[in-house]
Amino acid sequence: MTWSWEYVPSKQHVTAGAPADFLAAVEQRAGELVRAAEALYLDGATYQGSGEPMRYLDVAGGMLAYYVVPRLDLVIVCQVTPPPTS
């Protein structure tokens, strides 16, 4: 299996109203999270732990919430909070 990331429950639900440049930064960071998870969980399908808790990451003045599911080789982005507008 190949590691990937996705918005859950859907891209429309998670990203509604966020500016395109912020979402580009979120998706770049999600790709970085996938590469890190690949290195940490070399054989995610055989992972026996309870999994990681949800984590938060600063992105371009905003924030994203994500968690890693090693058995599915998946990084889930479940919330984005764009930077405040002036």
N, C-alpha and C positions, 0 to 999 in steps of 0.2 A: 504494500500500500504506500502511497505517496502522501506526505503531509500537505495540508492545505488550510485555508481559513475561510470562514463564512460569517455573514450576519445572521443572527438568530433572534427573533423568529423570522424576520425577512429584512432585506435591505431597505425597503420602503418604510417599514415600521421603525427601524433603528436610526435611520438617517434623515427622516422627514424634516425638511426645513434647513438642513445644514448646508452651508455654502460649499461650492464645488472645490475650491482650493483647500479647504479644511478636510473634505473627504479624501482628496488626493493624498494628503499627509497621513490621514488615518490608514488608508490602504497601504501606503508605503511602510508604516510602522507594523501593520499586520503581517506583511511579508517578512519583516525582520523577526517578528515573533515566531513565525513558522520556521525560519532557519535556525533560531535558537532552540526551539523544541525538538527539531530533527537531531540536533547535536546532543541534547540532553537525554532524549528517549530514543536510543538507537533501535530498539525493537519494541515499539509502543504496543503492538498487539499482545505481547506477553506481560504487559505491565500489571502488577498485582496490587498496587497501592490504592488508596481511596481517591486519588486525583488531587489536583491543586485547587485552592480556593480562588474565588474571583479576585482579580487584581485590577488596579487602576494605573493608567499611564498618561502623563502629560503629553499633549500633541498640539503643536502650533497654537498655543494659547488656550486650548480647550482640553478635553479629556476623553479617553475611551476606557470602557470596562470590558474585560475579557477573561476567559478562562481556557485552560488547556485540557483536552480530553485525550490522554495518551493512547488508550485502547482504540480510538477511532482515527489517530493521527490527524487531529483537528484542533485548530485554535478557533474559538468562538468569540466573536465581537458581539456583545449583547446590549451595549449602550454607548452612544457618543454624545458629548456635550460640547457644542461649538463655543468658540470664544464669544464674550459679550460684544454686542454691537454698540457703537457710540451714538 
